[in-house]
């Protein structure tokens, strides 16, 4: 059977997070692994009302095939939110996709031939590594600094003319939790504007800032060949599988062709339901509620780590988003800790999942949004005890 599989699929890794979610279906497991929004803040009743409205007002169109580009009122809503942030993006420059994960796949189809170069952050979002790997590229990983990607590293990577795309998560980066500073955004934009590359800014967490000031998207500083990904998964509900790509109209047209071949359209029922929800509710008020509680959960995890983690272990104190990045002393690999953690009913994601050039790492990603403060304290205490034993064995 092996010889029948394509070359593409043979080298694409499984998603560790998707696999470990199977383990964490056990309710006794304290999971810091998946990037799951907290279901307590899903607008369930409002979505139920929006569903009824969508069906009652126009059931024939709501249940019918629709355009590949996406429901126009929904695209106009997204465009208007960008305009409020100072970005002049029209509805015709937006494509609705089945989550931003599909956006990556479409970009791969449109731009990446086997052997083409993609520049990623180091560490990088594992979903991007997996998605782009389907197209057999050559990855170049550039180190992350405390305020974003290394500019010198980026300049060095761009000397290789085989590199044709840059992918970044600039707000509360997955996995590190780092947010790019204003200075770093401007410096990176200047470098990219002097290069002939596609720039992708994936921004699923930007609305989840609860400390500090909002930063302009890097894409707003790029003159051409830029794409900005967004998602309703973190601010409405992930089950809807609704995201979008905003960018240059010529690129959006090519992505639309690729989407026509892939799935014809994003679920039009979900699009109309979400639009009805947005039309009849205050999204900013809902986001403010999420921010308040996520800040409390983030603070609970930070305080617990300060209390229970041994000396020599460091971690990011993120200003928003969903993750904290933990670093152990060198040569202590978190891949060697995960089995013991699971035996003790705690799950996390080992850092190696987020690197394209390493199967061992002294780092781990922890999610704080899907546990209450008491559970976070209990889980971090267990993890702290295990780390302490691990470092002293």
N, C-alpha and C positions, 0 to 999 in steps of 0.2 A: 504493500500500500504506500509506503514512504515515497517511492519513486514517482508516484502520481501527483504528489503535492507540488505546488508552484514554488519557485525559489523564494518568492516574496514571503510566504507564510512560514517557511522553515526557520527563519532567523528573527521572527517577531516574538518578543517575550510576552508571556502572560502578564496581565496586570495583577501585581501582588495585592493591591487594595481590593480589586473585585473578588479575588480568591479568598482573602481573609474575611471579607464580609460574610462568606458562607459559614465560617467558624463563629463569627460574632452574632449569628442568629440565635445562639445560645444566650438566653436572657441573663445568665449568671456572669457572663463576660463583661468586664468594664472595657469598653472599646474607645481608645483614643486613635483608632486606625483610619476609618473612613472619613472622607470629607463631607459628612452628612449635616445638612441644616437641621435645626431643632424643630421637630414636628409640632411642638407646642405653639409655634408661631406661624403655622400654615393657616391661611385665611379660609378655613374649611366652609364655614357657613356662607361667607361671601361668594366663594366659588360655586357653591350649590345654587345660590340665587342667580349668579351670572350664567350658569348652565341653563337654568330655566328661561332666562331672558333671551339667550341666544337661540334656543329652540322655539320659543313662543313668538318671537318677533320675525324670524326668517328661517324656519326649519328647513325649507327646501335647499337654500344655499348653505346653511350650516352643515348639512349632512352630504353635500355634493363635493365632487372634485373641485379644486380651485387652482389658482395660478401658481407657478413655480416660485415666483418672486416673493409671494406671501400676501396676506390680507392687508390691503393698502391702509385702512385706518390704523392698524397696528404699527405698520412701518412709519406712518405719519406721527404717531404718538412717540415712537423712539426718536425720530428726527427732531421733534420739538424739545425733548429732554436734552438732546445734544446742543440745540440752539441756546437753551438756558445756561449752558456751560461755556458758551462762546464758540461753539463749533458749527460751521455752516455746512450741514449735511442734509440732503434732501431725501425724501422717501424713495426716490429712484436710485439712490446710492446705498440702499439697504436691502439685504437678502435675508429672509427668515429661514433658519436652519433647525435641524433636529438636535438642539443643544450645540454648544460651541465645539464639542468633540467632532460633530460632522463638519463643522467649518474647517477644522484641520485636515480632515480627509479630502475635502473638496480642493483645498489649497494644494495638497499633495498631488492630486490628479492633474491640476491645471499647470503646476510649475515644476514638479520634480521628476526628472528622469534618473534612471539608475546611475549612481556615482556622483550626482550633483551634491554640492555642499550646502549644509544648513548650519547656521551658527545658533547655538543654544546657550542659556545660562548654565552655570555649574555651581550648585545643582539645578536641575530643570524639572518641570512638571512631567511626571511619568506618563500621563496620557498623551502628551505631545510626542515623547520618545516612541511610544508604542504606535501611534497613528502614523507618524512620518516614516517609521521603519518599514511600513508596508511598501514604500516606494524605493527602498534600497539606496538611501542617500549616504553621504559621508558626513558624519557629525563633527563639528568643532565646538567644544565646550569652553566657554570663557568664564573665568572665576567671578563670583559675586563678592562685592565688598559690602561694608556696612550700609552704604547708601545706594547700592545698585551695581550694575555690571562694571567690570574694570574697563575703563576707556582705553588704556594702553593695550590691554588684551584684545579688545574689539578691533582697534587699529591694526594690530598684528594679524588677527584672523582675516581681516578684509584685504590683506596683501595677497592672499590666495584667491585669485579671480574665479576659481571654481565655486566659491561660496556665493550663492545667489539669493539667500534668504536669511533673515534674522527673526527669531521668535523670542518674545519676552513676555513676562508677567510683571508689570511694573508696580502694581498696587498689592501689598501684602502677599508677596510672591509665594506660590505653592512650589516647593515645600518650606522655604526658609522664613516666610513671614516678613521679609524685608520689603520696604517701600523705597522707590527711587526718590532721591532728593530733587529739588528744583534745578540745582546746578548740574546734577548728573543727567537729568532729562535733556537739558539744553545742550550739554556737551555731546551726548549720544546723538541727538538730532543733527548737530553740526557735522559729525562724522558720517552719518548715514546720508545726509544731503550731498556729500561729496563723493558718494559711491553709487554704483548702479546695482542696487539690490532691492528685493521686496522686503518691506518691514511689516511685521505682524505684532500687534499689541493685544494680548489677550487680557481682558479686564472683567472677570467674573466677580471679583471681590470689591471693586472700587466703591460701591455704595455702602460698604460695611465699615466705614471709618468711624471710630469712636474716640480717637485721641488725635490731636494735631489738626493741621489744615489740609483741605483737599488740594491735590496737585493737578495741573493740566495734563491730559493725555499726551504722551510723546508723539502720537500720531498727528496731533494738531500742529506740531512743529515741523512735520515732514512735508516736503514739497510735492512728492510724487511717489507712486508705487507703495502706498501705505494701506493697511487694513486694520480695522479695530473690531475685535470680537466682544460681544456682550451676551448676557444670559438672564433669563427670568428664574433660573433654578434656585439661586440663592436669595432672591427677594420676593418670590411668589411661591412656587412649588416645583421641585425637580421632576416630579412625575409627568408634568406637562411636556417636558423635553422641548422647550422653546428657547432658542438663542438667535443671534443674528450676526451678520457680517456687515460692517459699514466701510466704505472705501471708494476708490476711484471707479467711476462708472464703467470704464472699459473692463476693469478686472471683475467687477460685479457681473457683467454680462457673461464673461467666460465661466465664472463660478456657477451662474444660472444654468448654462449648458451642461456643465458637469453634474449639477443636481438633477436636471431633467433625466439624465441617463441613470442616476443613482436611485432615485425614489419618486420622481415626478414632482412631489411637493411635500412640504412639512404638514403634519396633521392639521387640517383646516378647522376641524372641530375645536381642538385645543386653542388655536389662534383666536377664534371668535369668542370662546369662553373667557380667555385671558383678557381680550380687549374689553369685553363687557365688564369684567371685574375692574379693570383700570379706569373705565369710563365712569363707573358708579362708586368708586372708593378713592380715598386719598392715599396714593402709593407712598408718598413721603412720610405720612403719619405712620404707615405700617413699617417702613424701613427704620424710622426712629425707634419704634418698639423693639425691633430686632437688635438694633445697635445697643440699646440700653442693656438688654439681657446678655448679649454676647460680651459686652464689656465686663459685666459682673462675672461671667464664666471664665473669661480670660484672666481677670484679676485673681480669681480663685485658684487657677492653675499656677500662675506666677508665684503667688504666695506659698502654695503647697510645695513647689519646687525649691523655693528658697529655704523652706523649713526641712524638707526631707532629702534633698539630693546632696550627695557628699561633695566635699571640696574637690575642685578640679573639673567639675561638670559645669558647662556654661550653656546658656540658652538665649534666644532672641526674645525681647519684650516688645512684641508687635503692637502697632497702633491700630490694628483692625484686622479684618479677614477672619480666618478660621484655624490658623495653625501656629504652632511654636516649634522651632527647630532646636534640637538638643545636641550638644557636642560633648562626647566623652574624651578623656585623654587619648593620645595617639596609641595605636596598636591594641585598643580595646574595641572589638568589632561588635556592633549591635546585632548583626546576623547570628552571632553566637549566644545572644541573650533572648531572642524572640521565643524559642521553644519553652524556656523556663518561665518566661512571662505568661505565656498561654496556660501553662500548667497551674499558674497562680491566678488565673482568670483576669489577666490584663493583656490587652492587645495594642500594638503600635506598629508603625511602618519603619523598617530598617532603612537607613539612608542610602544604601547601594541602589535601591530602586530608582533613584533620581539622578544617577550618573550613567553616562554612556560608555565610560571607560574603566569601570571598577565593579567587582563583585563583592567587595568588602568595604565597609565604611565605619567610622567611629561616631556616626550621627544617627539620629532618628527624628521622625516627624510625629508630633502629637496634635490631635484635634481636640478642641475644647468646647465646640458648639453643641454637641449632642449629649452632654452629661450635665446634671445639676451640680451645684457647688459641693454638696456633701459627697457625691459619687466621685467627683474629681479629686477631692482631698484623700479619699480612701484609696483610689487607684494610684495616685502619685506616691502615696506612702508605701504601698506595695512595691511599686517600681523603684523607688528610692532604696528600699531595703535590698532588692535584687541587684541594683547597680553597685551598691556598696559591697556586697558579697563578691560580685563579679570583679570589681577592681582590686579586691584584696585576696583573691584566691591564689 
